[in-house]
Protein backbone atom coordinates (compact mmCIF):
# COMPACT_ATOMS: atom_id res chain seq x y z
CA UNK A 1 0.00 0.00 0.00
CA UNK A 2 1.34 3.48 -0.86
CA UNK A 3 2.55 5.98 1.69
CA UNK A 4 -0.06 8.34 2.98
CA UNK A 5 0.81 11.94 3.51
CA UNK A 6 -0.94 14.49 5.65
CA UNK A 7 -4.70 14.17 5.89
CA UNK A 8 -4.77 10.82 4.08
CA UNK A 9 -3.58 12.33 0.78
CA UNK A 10 -1.36 9.72 -0.95
CA UNK A 11 0.49 12.42 -2.94
CA UNK A 12 1.36 14.60 0.05
CA UNK A 13 4.39 12.45 0.96
CA UNK A 14 6.05 12.83 -2.47
CA UNK A 15 8.16 15.72 -3.64
CA UNK A 16 6.50 18.12 -6.05
CA UNK A 17 6.60 17.11 -9.70
CA UNK A 18 7.62 13.50 -9.03
CA UNK A 19 5.43 11.01 -10.87
CA UNK A 20 3.77 8.25 -8.86
CA UNK A 21 5.40 4.84 -9.09
CA UNK A 22 4.52 3.24 -12.41
CA UNK A 23 3.44 6.50 -14.06
CA UNK A 24 5.02 6.96 -17.51
CA UNK A 25 5.27 10.73 -17.15
CA UNK A 26 8.81 12.00 -17.58
CA UNK A 27 9.79 15.50 -16.54
CA UNK A 28 10.84 18.00 -19.20
CA UNK A 29 14.27 18.35 -17.56
CA UNK A 30 14.81 14.59 -17.90
CA UNK A 31 13.75 14.61 -21.56
CA UNK A 32 16.13 17.49 -22.26
CA UNK A 33 19.02 15.73 -20.50
CA UNK A 34 18.35 12.52 -22.45
CA UNK A 35 18.29 14.44 -25.73
CA UNK A 36 21.68 15.93 -24.80
CA UNK A 37 23.02 12.45 -23.97
CA UNK A 38 21.90 11.13 -27.36
CA UNK A 39 23.53 14.07 -29.16
CA UNK A 40 26.74 13.60 -27.16
CA UNK A 41 26.82 9.89 -28.02
CA UNK A 42 26.41 10.67 -31.70
CA UNK A 43 29.32 13.12 -31.52
CA UNK A 44 31.71 11.28 -29.23
CA UNK A 45 30.85 7.64 -29.76
CA UNK A 46 31.48 6.44 -26.19
CA UNK A 47 29.97 8.03 -23.12
CA UNK A 48 31.35 7.53 -19.61
CA UNK A 49 28.84 7.55 -16.74
CA UNK A 50 31.11 9.47 -14.36
CA UNK A 51 32.20 12.05 -16.94
CA UNK A 52 28.57 12.64 -17.93
CA UNK A 53 27.46 12.97 -14.32
CA UNK A 54 30.12 15.59 -13.65
CA UNK A 55 29.40 17.47 -16.88
CA UNK A 56 25.64 17.54 -16.32
CA UNK A 57 25.69 18.12 -12.58
CA UNK A 58 23.67 15.02 -11.71
CA UNK A 59 24.47 11.78 -9.93
CA UNK A 60 25.92 8.72 -11.71
CA UNK A 61 22.70 6.90 -10.74
CA UNK A 62 20.67 9.47 -12.68
CA UNK A 63 22.89 9.02 -15.74
CA UNK A 64 22.60 5.22 -15.48
CA UNK A 65 18.78 5.50 -15.39
CA UNK A 66 18.87 7.81 -18.41
CA UNK A 67 21.17 5.46 -20.32
CA UNK A 68 18.94 2.46 -19.53
CA UNK A 69 15.89 4.38 -20.76
CA UNK A 70 17.70 5.46 -23.93
CA UNK A 71 18.76 1.88 -24.59
CA UNK A 72 15.14 0.72 -24.22
CA UNK A 73 14.18 3.37 -26.79
CA UNK A 74 16.88 2.09 -29.15
CA UNK A 75 18.88 5.32 -28.96
CA UNK A 76 22.18 3.83 -27.74
CA UNK A 77 23.90 0.69 -26.51
CA UNK A 78 24.49 0.47 -22.76
CA UNK A 79 27.86 -1.03 -21.75
CA UNK A 80 29.73 -1.32 -18.46
CA UNK A 81 30.70 2.18 -17.34
CA UNK A 82 28.82 4.02 -20.06
CA UNK A 83 27.22 3.70 -23.47
CA UNK A 84 27.89 3.84 -27.21
CA UNK A 85 25.89 5.45 -29.97
CA UNK A 86 24.05 2.89 -32.06
CA UNK A 87 25.19 2.69 -35.64
CA UNK A 88 28.49 4.23 -34.65
CA UNK A 89 30.98 2.75 -37.04
CA UNK A 90 34.56 2.41 -36.02
CA UNK A 91 37.05 4.67 -37.78
CA UNK A 92 39.09 3.14 -40.55
CA UNK A 93 42.76 2.45 -39.92
CA UNK A 94 43.75 5.43 -42.11
CA UNK A 95 41.40 7.74 -40.20
CA UNK A 96 42.85 6.53 -36.90
CA UNK A 97 46.40 6.99 -38.19
CA UNK A 98 45.63 10.59 -39.18
CA UNK A 99 43.91 11.34 -35.89
CA UNK A 100 46.47 12.80 -33.46
CA UNK A 101 49.28 11.91 -35.89
CA UNK A 102 51.66 14.41 -34.31
CA UNK A 103 51.15 12.97 -30.84
CA UNK A 104 51.65 9.45 -32.18
CA UNK A 105 54.98 10.47 -33.72
CA UNK A 106 56.12 12.03 -30.44
CA UNK A 107 55.19 8.83 -28.57
CA UNK A 108 56.87 6.66 -31.20
CA UNK A 109 60.11 8.68 -31.05
CA UNK A 110 60.19 8.52 -27.26
CA UNK A 111 59.52 4.77 -27.27
CA UNK A 112 62.14 4.18 -29.98
CA UNK A 113 64.77 5.69 -27.69
CA UNK A 114 63.90 3.03 -25.09
CA UNK A 115 64.21 0.11 -27.51
CA UNK A 116 67.46 -1.90 -27.52
CA UNK A 117 69.90 -1.68 -30.43
CA UNK A 118 69.77 -5.44 -30.87
CA UNK A 119 67.59 -8.29 -29.68
CA UNK A 120 63.84 -8.54 -30.10
CA UNK A 121 60.78 -6.47 -29.29
CA UNK A 122 57.09 -7.29 -29.52
CA UNK A 123 54.74 -4.65 -30.94
CA UNK A 124 50.99 -4.99 -30.66
CA UNK A 125 48.68 -3.84 -33.42
CA UNK A 126 47.56 -0.22 -33.63
CA UNK A 127 48.37 3.05 -35.28
CA UNK A 128 50.75 4.31 -32.60
CA UNK A 129 52.68 1.03 -32.55
CA UNK A 130 52.79 1.15 -36.37
CA UNK A 131 54.45 4.56 -36.10
CA UNK A 132 56.96 3.02 -33.66
CA UNK A 133 57.45 0.05 -35.98
CA UNK A 134 58.31 2.40 -38.85
CA UNK A 135 61.09 3.90 -36.74
CA UNK A 136 62.36 0.61 -35.35
CA UNK A 137 62.25 -1.09 -38.76
CA UNK A 138 65.26 1.00 -39.80
CA UNK A 139 67.39 -0.86 -37.25
CA UNK A 140 68.53 -4.05 -38.99
CA UNK A 141 69.92 -5.59 -35.77
CA UNK A 142 66.53 -5.65 -34.10
CA UNK A 143 63.97 -8.43 -34.49
CA UNK A 144 60.42 -7.12 -34.37
CA UNK A 145 57.56 -9.48 -33.61
CA UNK A 146 53.99 -8.31 -34.17
CA UNK A 147 50.46 -9.60 -34.59
CA UNK A 148 49.36 -6.47 -36.42
CA UNK A 149 49.42 -6.43 -40.20
CA UNK A 150 49.59 -2.63 -40.26
CA UNK A 151 52.53 -2.71 -37.85
CA UNK A 152 54.28 -5.32 -40.00
CA UNK A 153 53.81 -3.20 -43.12
CA UNK A 154 55.09 -0.11 -41.32
CA UNK A 155 58.19 -2.03 -40.15
CA UNK A 156 58.98 -3.25 -43.66
CA UNK A 157 58.10 0.00 -45.45
CA UNK A 158 59.51 2.36 -42.85
CA UNK A 159 56.33 4.46 -42.99
CA UNK A 160 53.19 4.39 -40.88
N, C-alpha and C positions, 0 to 999 in steps of 0.2 A: 504494500500500500504506500502511496506517495507521502512525502512529508507535508504536514499541514503547517501553514504559517499562522499569523495572528488572526483570530476570529474565524478559524476554520477554512480560510482561503488557501487552497493548495498552491497558488502562485506566489503568495506573500513570502515564502521562504527562499525563493530564487532571486538571483540578481536581475536587475532590469535588462530587458533585451535578450535574455538567454532563452532559447527555445526549450520546451518541455522535452523530456526524454522520449526519443522516437519521432519527434517532429522533424520533417525534412527541411524546415526553414533554415537558411544560412544567412548570416548577417552580411551586409554590403561590404564591410571591412574585410571579412574572410574571402568573399568573392574577388575583391580587388587584389588581395595578397596572393591568391591562387593564380590569378591572371598574370601577375608579376612573376611568379615562380615558373609558369609555363613559358613566358617570354625569355626568362633568364636561361632556362634549359635549352631552348632553341638556339640561343646565342652562344652559350658556353659548352653545351654538351653534357657535362657532369655537374651535378649540384651536390654540395656537401651540407649535411644537416646543420652542423655547428657554424659553418660560415654563413649560411642563410639566416640562422637564428640571430647571429650577431648583426648582420647587415639589416635585418628587418625589425630588430628590437623586440623579438618575441622569444618564447622558450623553445628549446629543441623539440619538446613534446608537441607544441603547436605545429611546428614545421613537419614533424613526422605524420601528424593527423592530416595536414594539407597534402602531403605527398601520397599518402594512402588514398585519399579521396580522388586526387588527380589520376592515380593509377587506375582506380575503378572506372573513371570516366574515359580511360584510354588516352590520356594526355601525355603520360610519361611512364617510364619503367622504374619501379622502386627497387633499389639494391641496398645492400648493407652500407650504412653510413651516408646514404644520399639517394640520388636518382639520376637517370639519363633521359634525354629527350628521345621519344620514339621516332624511328625513321632517321635517326642521326647516323649518317654513314661515317665510317672512319676515314681519316685523311689518307690519301695515297702516299706511298713512300717518298715520292718527289716533293709533295707538298710538305711532308714532315721534315724533309732534309732542308727545304728552304726556310721553314719556320725557325726562327732563332739561330740562323746559320752562323752568325758572328759568335754567339755564345758557345755554340758547339765547337767551333774552331779553337776558341780560347781553352775550353775544357780539354780538347784533343791535344793541344800543344803542351798543356800542363801535365797531362797523363803520359805523354810520350817521353817527357823528361824523367819520369819515374820508371820507365821500362828498362830492362837490362839490355846491354849491347849484344849479348848472345844468350842462347837458351831458348825457352819457349814461353809464350803467353797465350792465354785463352781469351778471346773476345766474343761476347754475346752478340746477338743480332740487335740492330737498331741504327738509327741515323747518327747518333753521337759516336758510337763505337765504330761505325763505318768511317767517320772522319778520322778517328784515331788509327784505324787500320790503314788508311791511305798514307798517313805519316810513317807508321811503323813498317809498312811494306817496302820502304826504301832501304831498310836495313837488311842486307842479305845474310847476315849472321844470326838472324832471329827467326825462329819457327813460330808461326802464328796459326793457332787452331781456332776454328769458329764454326758455329752451327748456322750462321746467317749468310745467305747467299749474297745479299747486298754488301756485307762486310768483306766477304771473299772477293767480290769484284773490285771493291775499293782497294784491297790489299794488292791485287794483281795489277790494277790500272794505275794506282797511285792517286786516284781522285775519288772523292765521295760526292 
